[in-house]
Amino acid sequence: MVIKVFLASSSGSTAIKKKQQDVVGFLEALKVEYSQMDIACNEENRMWMRENVPEEKKPSNGIPLPPQIFNEAGYCGDYETFFDAKEDNQVYAFLGLPPPPGSKEALQAEKALIVENGNDAEEHPDDDTLKKEIPAEECNGGVHGEEEVTEEILSEEGGEVEESGGAEEKAAEEAEGKAAEDETAEDGAAEDETAEDGAAEDEAAEDEAAEDEAAEDEAAEDEEAEESAEDTEEASEDTKARVEEEEAEEEAEDEEAKGEDDQPVSEEEEDVVSEEEEELLQLEEEGEEE
């Protein structure tokens, strides 16, 4: 008989992960052979689990959640029924497996069997266990009742029970310890992930600040360039205006000079000019004669 534990390897629910770890850890502590059937990566496993969980055990939406436990094709139960069986020391009965000799569950079964059978010692006087536990003189006397026989058997086997009866308890403690370690590891991983996220956010914030600073510098450079261009344009306009003004002044002077040349010469001025010309001619002639 193979125990099958249907679970989801990539579940996003922390509660489901803890339940799966609890079941698997306890089975490993008890050294019970089992197979993990992943419903997250295997559609066939998921459909088989849904089809074979009894209708009365399904939730209101009709979709059972992992972990679900089977013994071959026989349904054992979900996490809640597994947990109840663990608390009552009835895990082997829950799984449909015989309890190992010396375990608490086996002792409880023996006790229940003795109580159920009643005068088992009187009906089976040749039983090896009763011969071993009950002295011959007491058997001959026949004075022990059912409760006394049970008491003697249990008291004689007390030492052995003490040694072997704690196996299941120890397994439970180991499973709980392992679950606690897994939970601590998960918390550590979550803290590491949070720290990584924080570092990534800080780095992103620094990159964003650097980008903003670069954008501001670029905007300042653009503004300076615009101001420089405006200053250059203004200087160019001033130079152009001065040149135009100088050209206008020169034109005005030329026109004024031209106007003076165009003014008519009076008769007196003409006579003076004529006399001067005659004197120059005479001087030239005298110079030639000499």
PyMOL commands that set and color helices and strands:
alter all, ss='L'
color gray80, all
select helices_A, chain A and resi 14-29+43-52+55-57+79-87+91-95+104-117+120-123+128-133+136-141+146-156+158-164+167-262+267-289
alter helices_A, ss='H'
color red, helices_A
select strands_A, chain A and resi 3-7+34-38+68-71+74-78
alter strands_A, ss='S'
color yellow, strands_A
deselect
rebuild
show_as cartoon
